Amino acid sequence: MTLIEEREQSKQIREWALRIARKYFAPIAVDVDESSRYPSEALAVIREQGFFGSLYPEEYGGTGLNCLTTVIVTEAFAEVCANSAFIVATQGLGSMPLILAGTDEQKAKYLPRLASGDMLAAFALTEPEAGSDAGGIKTHARRDGDDWVLDGHKCFISEGDIADVITVFASTDPEQKHHGISAFLLERGTPGFSTGRVEDKMGCRGSHATELTFDGCRLPPEALLGEPGQGFKIAMETLNHGRPVAGALAVGTAAGALAEATAYAKQRVQFGRSIGEFQGIQFMLADMSAAVESSRLLVHKAARCADDDDPDVAYWGALAKMFASDAAMKVTVDAVQIFGGYGYIKPSGVERRMRDAKFFQIGEGTNQIQRLTIARWLLRGGDRAR
């Protein structure tokens, strides 16, 4: 495919996703936020339209594993409703450990149903005392004959109350610290597994952050993902592939805020003319547009690195996620400022986008962690021209 053909295809995918989002997600966006409910209507549409397909290889019923397509779709959805966009992002994050480290048998069992949307996935790494310090997890798994017995607690797990299969990271050799972490596939309904509180979040309220508890969960040997001790590596590789998608959520949220602020600046009249005629507002809009467009280009670069198995995907993913989420926070705050008093009240919509944007600076690794990743890559002699 030529570069021109790729650009045209990307444009068509974006337009298609935006039409779907405006038709089906826009009418539910406010209610999902206010009621903090999962956007099940959006899930039904995403299944029906086959949007999950880009997350999976063709041999398992997908349309071909493609991060760039996923970020284009995710961004378009987030421009309308970040909570609906999270459905695609969470499915990809929950499935990636299986794609990276699963056996042929594990992939054959789960991936076709995940690709169709008949099954939903989640990624369970974070714990009360292990957020940025992912190697400090306390959830543990011990051998009992051929089986594994899982005990522990997770928190802030996106869609943990809804997912059918969850990749759970647990310590199998505490003395080895992060080298002693292993990954397991746990199915909903496993005895000893339960979900707890769904957090009452400030933003992205329709994407449930859930507590998970494992009390003597007995898992068969085929539930182990990869080899014992490979869990931390699997988790980090998963996050490297997931960060471009996290960046796309931020870009879409910022783009939606910019569109709304621009439209408002055209119709809001003060001192006898639209506020968009004032240079101060024009400068704000110009800076917001620069932030959105540069973020989009960086996210697309990171997605291409993921598709090409670029060894520097960790750097580009961290850079894209950090820059795009910081930009989204600035853009949405400026959108509220352009709306003035109306921006501070809920009917405006831009205050929701501002609350949503804050999540992207924290979720999937805080931006402080992203900066560490970026700096370490540079200090090791990373080639910024790649």
C-alpha positions in Angstrom: 0.0 0.0 0.0 1.4 3.4 -1.0 1.6 6.3 1.5 -1.2 8.1 -0.4 -3.4 5.0 -0.3 -2.7 4.5 3.4 -3.7 8.1 4.1 -6.9 7.8 2.2 -7.8 4.6 4.0 -7.1 6.2 7.4 -9.3 9.1 6.4 -12.1 6.8 5.5 -11.8 4.8 8.7 -11.8 8.0 10.7 -14.9 9.4 8.9 -16.7 6.1 9.4 -15.9 5.9 13.1 -17.0 9.5 13.6 -20.3 8.9 11.9 -21.0 6.0 14.1 -20.0 7.9 17.2 -22.1 10.9 16.5 -25.1 8.8 15.7 -25.0 6.4 18.6 -22.6 7.6 21.3 -23.4 11.3 21.4 -27.0 10.8 22.6 -25.8 8.7 25.6 -22.6 10.6 26.6 -24.1 12.9 29.2 -26.2 10.2 30.9 -23.3 7.8 31.0 -21.2 10.4 32.7 -23.9 11.5 35.2 -25.0 8.1 36.1 -21.5 6.5 36.0 -22.9 3.6 34.1 -21.2 1.3 31.6 -22.2 2.4 28.0 -23.7 -1.0 27.0 -25.4 0.7 24.0 -22.0 1.6 22.6 -20.7 -1.9 23.2 -23.5 -3.3 21.1 -22.7 -0.9 18.3 -19.0 -1.7 18.4 -19.7 -5.4 18.3 -22.2 -5.0 15.4 -19.8 -2.8 13.4 -16.8 -5.1 13.9 -14.6 -2.4 15.4 -12.9 -5.0 17.7 -11.5 -6.7 14.6 -8.4 -4.4 14.3 -7.2 -5.7 17.7 -6.7 -9.3 16.5 -4.9 -11.3 13.8 -6.9 -12.5 10.8 -6.4 -16.2 11.7 -8.5 -15.6 14.8 -11.3 -13.8 13.2 -9.9 -10.3 13.3 -9.2 -7.9 10.5 -5.5 -7.9 11.1 -3.6 -6.7 14.2 -3.1 -3.0 13.5 -2.4 -0.4 16.2 -2.7 2.5 13.8 -6.3 1.6 12.8 -7.1 1.1 16.5 -5.8 4.6 17.5 -7.7 6.2 14.6 -11.0 4.6 15.7 -10.3 5.2 19.4 -9.6 8.9 18.7 -12.7 9.3 16.7 -14.9 7.7 19.4 -13.2 9.8 22.1 -13.9 13.0 20.2 -17.6 12.3 20.9 -17.6 10.1 24.1 -14.5 9.0 25.9 -16.4 6.4 27.9 -17.5 4.7 24.7 -13.9 4.9 23.3 -12.7 3.2 26.4 -14.5 0.0 25.3 -12.1 -0.5 22.4 -9.0 0.6 24.5 -9.8 -1.7 27.4 -10.4 -4.7 25.1 -7.1 -4.2 23.4 -5.2 -3.8 26.7 -6.8 -6.9 28.2 -6.2 -9.0 25.1 -2.6 -8.0 24.4 -0.9 -10.3 27.0 -2.6 -13.2 25.3 -1.5 -12.1 21.8 2.0 -11.6 23.0 2.5 -14.7 25.1 -0.3 -17.1 24.6 0.1 -20.6 23.4 -1.7 -21.7 20.2 -4.3 -23.5 22.4 -4.9 -20.4 24.5 -5.3 -18.2 21.5 -7.6 -20.6 19.8 -9.8 -20.7 22.9 -10.1 -17.0 23.5 -9.2 -14.8 20.6 -12.0 -15.6 18.2 -14.6 -14.8 20.9 -12.7 -11.6 21.8 -12.5 -10.5 18.2 -16.2 -10.9 17.8 -16.9 -9.1 21.0 -18.8 -12.1 22.5 -16.1 -12.1 25.2 -14.6 -9.0 26.9 -11.1 -8.8 28.4 -9.4 -6.9 31.2 -5.9 -6.3 32.5 -5.3 -6.7 36.2 -1.9 -5.3 37.4 -2.6 -2.4 39.8 -2.9 -3.0 43.6 -3.4 -0.6 46.6 0.4 -0.7 47.2 1.6 -1.3 43.7 0.7 1.4 41.2 3.7 2.9 39.5 5.8 0.3 41.4 4.3 -2.6 39.4 7.0 -4.9 40.7 5.7 -4.5 44.3 2.5 -6.5 43.8 1.3 -8.6 46.7 -1.2 -10.9 45.0 0.4 -14.3 44.9 0.0 -17.7 43.3 1.3 -21.0 44.6 1.6 -24.4 43.2 -0.8 -27.1 44.5 -0.1 -30.2 42.4 -0.4 -29.2 38.8 -2.8 -26.3 39.6 -2.1 -22.8 40.8 -3.9 -21.2 43.7 -4.4 -17.5 43.5 -4.9 -15.1 46.5 -4.8 -11.3 46.7 -6.5 -8.1 45.8 -6.5 -5.7 42.8 -7.8 -2.2 42.4 -8.6 0.4 39.7 -9.1 -2.4 37.1 -10.9 -1.1 34.1 -14.1 -3.1 33.4 -13.1 -5.7 35.9 -16.7 -6.1 36.8 -17.7 -6.7 33.2 -14.8 -8.7 31.7 -15.2 -12.4 30.9 -11.5 -13.2 31.0 -8.9 -11.2 32.9 -5.1 -11.3 32.7 -4.0 -11.3 36.4 -0.4 -10.7 37.4 0.7 -12.4 40.6 3.9 -13.1 42.4 5.0 -16.7 42.2 8.5 -16.2 43.7 8.5 -13.1 46.0 12.3 -13.3 46.6 12.8 -12.6 42.8 10.6 -9.4 43.1 9.6 -8.4 39.5 11.5 -11.3 38.1 9.2 -13.6 40.1 5.9 -12.2 38.7 3.8 -14.5 36.5 0.6 -13.9 34.4 -2.6 -16.0 34.5 -5.8 -16.1 32.5 -8.8 -16.0 34.9 -12.3 -16.5 33.7 -15.3 -14.9 35.3 -17.1 -17.4 37.5 -14.0 -19.0 38.8 -14.7 -20.0 42.5 -13.0 -17.6 44.9 -13.1 -14.7 42.5 -15.2 -11.7 43.3 -15.6 -8.1 42.3 -15.9 -5.3 44.8 -16.5 -1.6 44.7 -16.7 0.4 41.5 -14.9 3.6 42.2 -16.8 6.9 41.9 -14.4 8.7 39.6 -14.0 12.3 38.7 -13.9 11.6 35.0 -14.3 8.8 32.5 -17.1 7.7 34.8 -18.6 5.1 32.4 -15.3 3.1 32.3 -15.6 1.2 35.6 -12.5 1.1 37.9 -13.2 -2.0 39.9 -11.8 -3.9 42.9 -11.0 -7.6 42.4 -10.5 -10.2 45.1 -9.0 -13.7 44.7 -9.6 -16.0 47.6 -8.1 -19.4 46.9 -8.9 -19.3 43.2 -7.8 -22.6 41.8 -6.5 -22.3 38.2 -5.5 -25.2 35.9 -1.9 -25.3 34.6 -3.1 -24.1 31.2 -4.2 -20.8 32.8 -0.5 -19.8 33.1 0.4 -17.2 30.4 4.0 -17.7 29.2 6.5 -19.2 31.6 6.7 -18.6 35.4 8.5 -15.3 36.1 7.7 -13.8 32.7 4.7 -11.8 33.9 6.5 -8.5 34.5 7.9 -8.6 31.0 4.5 -9.4 29.5 2.9 -6.5 31.4 5.5 -4.0 30.3 5.3 -5.1 26.6 1.5 -4.9 26.9 1.7 -1.3 28.2 4.2 -0.4 25.5 1.6 -1.4 22.9 -1.3 0.1 24.8 0.1 3.6 25.3 -0.5 4.8 21.7 -4.1 3.9 22.3 -4.1 5.8 25.6 -2.7 8.7 23.7 -5.5 8.4 21.1 -8.1 8.7 23.9 -6.4 12.0 25.0 -6.2 13.3 21.4 -9.9 12.6 20.8 -11.0 14.3 24.0 -8.9 17.4 23.2 -10.2 17.5 19.6 -13.7 17.4 20.8 -13.1 20.2 23.3 -11.4 22.3 20.5 -14.4 21.8 18.2 -16.8 22.9 20.9 -14.8 25.9 21.9 -14.4 27.0 18.3 -18.2 26.8 17.7 -18.9 28.6 20.9 -16.4 31.4 20.0 -18.3 32.0 16.8 -21.7 32.4 18.4 -21.0 34.0 21.8 -21.4 37.7 21.5 -19.8 40.2 23.9 -19.2 43.9 23.4 -21.2 43.8 20.2 -19.3 41.1 18.4 -18.5 37.4 18.6 -15.7 36.5 21.1 -13.9 34.7 18.3 -13.1 38.1 16.8 -11.0 39.0 19.8 -7.3 38.3 19.4 -6.9 36.8 22.9 -9.4 34.1 22.0 -7.9 33.5 18.6 -4.5 32.9 20.2 -6.0 30.4 22.5 -7.7 28.5 19.7 -4.5 28.5 17.6 -2.5 27.1 20.5 -5.2 24.5 21.2 -5.1 23.4 17.5 -1.3 23.1 17.5 -1.5 20.9 20.6 -4.1 18.6 19.1 -2.4 18.2 15.7 1.0 17.6 17.1 -0.4 15.1 19.6 -2.1 13.3 16.8 1.1 13.0 14.7 3.0 11.7 17.7 0.4 9.1 18.6 0.3 7.9 15.0 4.1 7.6 15.0 4.0 5.5 18.2 1.2 3.3 16.6 3.4 2.7 13.5 6.3 1.7 15.8 4.0 -0.8 17.5 2.9 -2.2 14.1 6.5 -2.5 12.9 7.7 -4.1 16.1 10.2 -1.2 16.5 12.5 -1.9 19.4 12.0 1.7 20.5 8.3 1.4 20.9 8.6 1.9 24.6 10.1 5.3 24.0 7.6 6.4 21.4 4.7 5.1 23.3 5.7 6.9 26.5 6.4 10.1 24.5 3.0 9.9 22.8 1.0 9.1 25.9 2.8 11.8 28.0 2.6 14.6 25.4 -1.0 13.9 24.3 -2.4 13.6 27.8 -0.7 16.8 29.0 -1.9 18.6 25.8 -5.5 17.3 26.4 -5.5 18.7 29.9 -4.3 22.1 28.7 -6.7 22.1 25.8 -9.8 21.2 27.8 -8.9 23.7 30.6 -8.7 26.4 27.9 -12.0 25.3 26.4 -13.7 25.8 29.8 -12.0 29.2 29.9 -13.4 30.2 26.5 -16.9 29.2 27.6 -16.4 31.3 30.7 -19.1 30.8 33.3 -21.1 28.5 31.0 -18.0 26.2 30.8 -18.0 25.6 34.5 -21.5 24.2 34.5 -22.4 20.7 33.2 -24.7 21.5 30.3 -21.7 22.9 28.4 -20.0 19.5 28.0 -16.5 20.9 28.1 -16.3 20.5 31.8 -16.9 16.7 31.3 -14.0 16.7 28.8 -11.8 18.4 31.3 -12.6 15.8 34.0 -12.0 13.0 31.5 -8.7 14.5 30.3 -7.2 14.3 33.8 -7.5 10.5 33.8 -5.1 10.2 30.8 -2.3 11.8 32.8 -2.6 9.1 35.4 -3.9 5.9 33.8 -1.6 3.3 32.1 1.4 4.7 33.9 1.5 8.3 35.3 3.2 10.9 33.2 6.0 11.0 35.7 6.8 7.4 34.9 6.6 8.2 31.2 9.2 10.9 31.6 11.5 8.4 33.4 11.1 6.0 30.4 11.8 8.8 27.9 14.9 10.1 29.8 16.4 6.7 30.4 16.1 6.0 26.6 17.9 9.2 25.8 20.6 8.6 28.4 21.2 5.2 27.0 22.0 6.8 23.6 18.6 6.6 21.9 18.5 7.9 18.4 15.9 10.6 18.2 16.0 10.6 14.4 14.4 7.2 14.2 
